[in-house]
């Protein structure tokens, strides 16, 4: 009986800390990613439909293909890479979600080093 009560208490504590994973809510839309580069806050804006992502950073716009591996994981590949580094695909994995944002991990495919960030959904894409 004591073991059953202890197990129930443990399960109730663990259930309070489950992370939300509503990744489908973030497959399409308009997004903002704020990050710091050399101590300066920078913002990247992007729009994503199911298979294309168009990103604007520092006044430059770039397009990448999106290949979904699962609801929470996808791979980005630039459509028109300008150098060898841009030819490398980027692995993106959504770790947690909230109402209008998600925390993700990203890095070059095949490389163990990963970074983390948070993206905010700022709108929907007009599909007319």
Helices and strands as residue ranges (DSSP letters): H 2-15, G 23-26, E 29-37, E 40-48, E 52-57, E 60-70, E 73-78, G 85-87, E 90-97, E 101-108, E 115-123
